[in-house]
Every structure is written in C-alpha cells, then in structure tokens.
C-alpha cells in the first residue's frame, strides 16, 4: 500500500468512526470535516500564522511563495 492509499484509508477510518459513534451519514461527516479543516486554515492564514494542511488547503503554499517573492523584491530595491 503506497502513502496516498494509506492516507485515504486513514481519512475514511476517521469518517467511519465519527459516523458510527454519532449515528449519522458518512457523507455528512466528511463534508463537515472538510469544512472544519478549511475554516481552521483560513483563520490561521488571516492571523498570519504559517499553515499547511495537505489535501485541504492547497493555496497556502502559493500564498507563502507570493509573500516570499514580495519580500525578496523589497530587499532588492533597498
């Protein structure tokens, strides 16, 4: 089993366990879980904290790279 399959299995296991414990639909649990991770990431980004949640928030890397490039340009101008 490669790393990606293991990751999917872990997420599925978490979703299955939550759905079983609460007695609700797995699809709803997955949607809520994804929304929760996205909200956490956006909150951290807005506070200026470095964050990387793989598979959930891919734009964090792009935002970090853009900030780094902007800072490099400002240093070159001085």
N, C-alpha and C positions, 0 to 999 in steps of 0.2 A: 504494500500500500504506500503510495507516494504521499508527500506532505500535504498536497492540496486535498486529496481524498480524506486524509485524516482530519484536516481542518473542517471539512464539510460534515464529517461524521460527528465531530465534537459539537458543532452548532446544532445539528439535528438532535443529538443526545440532550443538549440543554433545553431545546424547544420541547422535546418529547417529555422530559421530566417535569418542566413547568406546566405543560398542558395536562399531564396526568395528575399532578398534585392539586391543581386548581379546578380540574374537570372542565376545561374549555378547549375549543378547537385549536389545533396546532397552527393553522394558517394565521389565526388572530394573534397567537402568542408570537409568532415570527414577525409579523408586521409591527407589533408593539415593541419588540426587542430591537428591531432595526431603527425604528423611530427614536427610541430612547438613546441608542448609541449616537445617532446623528445629532440629537439635541445636545448631548454632552459635548460632542466635538465642537459644535458651533459655539456653545457657551465658552469653552476653553479658548477657542480661536479669538473670539471677541475680547477676551480678557488678556490676550497677548501671550498666552501660555503655549509652549511647543506641544503639539499633539500629533499622533499618527495612529489612527485606528484602521488597520488594513481591512479592505473589502467594504468598509462602511463609508469612509470619508477619504476619497482619493484626491480631492482638490487641495488638501492640506500641504502636500508636497509641492504643488505648483505655487501656492501662496508663499511658502517658505523660500522657494527658489526666487520668486519675484522680489521679495524683500531683500534677500541677499544681494541680488543683482543691483537693486536700487542703492543699497548701502555702498557697494563697490564703486558705482558711478559717482556717488557723492565724495568718496575718498579720493578718486582720481582727479576731480575738479579742484580740490584744495591744494 
